[in-house]
Amino acid sequence: MKEFFSVLEVAKLLNLSRSTVLYHIKSGNLKSNRVGKIYIISKEDFADFLKDKKKEKKVKKKPEEPLLF
């Protein structure tokens, strides 16, 4: 059986606001399904979102090369 999370559950798990989670949904970063007026996020889509965010952090943490004059 497939498991789903609500926007509020995802927000609590990631320590984000509800509006930030909705921003990620509307910008296409976090896949979801709309059921009536609410969004639900599958366990798999939530895991993919976390993997993508982890990759972004690794890319951003690379030290800058020193400037040579």
N, C-alpha and C positions, 0 to 999 in steps of 0.2 A: 504494500500500500504506500502511495506517495505521501510525503509529509509536506506541509505548507506552513509558512510563517506570515503573520500579518505585518503591516508596516510598523506598528507599534512594537511588536516583538523584535523585529530587526533593529529598530532604533535602540531598544534597551540592551540588546546583545552587543551592539557596537558602541554604546554610550554616545549616541548621536541624537539629534532632535528628529522628530517626525517629519518636519519639513525638509531636512537634509536628505532623509531616505527618499522622500517623494521627488526631490531634485534629481537624485541618482536614477530613479525610475524613469522620469520624464526625459532625462538627457540620454537614456539608453545604456547607461553604465550597469544598471541592475535590471535584469529581465524580470518581468512579473506578468500576471494575468489579472485582468479586471473582471470582477464578478459583481455585477450591479454597480454600486458606487464605491466599492472597496477594491484594493489591490491585494493580491496574495502572491507570495514569493515561494517557489519550490525550494526544497532542500538543495537540489542540484544547482539551481541558479544562484542561490546564496553562496554556495561553496565556490562557484566560478567567480563571483564578485570578489570574494576574499582573496582568491589566488591572483586575480588581476591587480588588486590593491597592493598585495605583497610584492609583486613584480615591479610596480611603479615605485615603491619605496626603495627597492634595491637599486634601481636606475638612478634615482635622485641622490642616493648616498655616496655615489662615486666621488672621490676627492678630485677637486679641480687641479689641472696641471699648473705648475708654477709659471708665472710669466717670465720670459727671458728677454732681457733688453740688450 
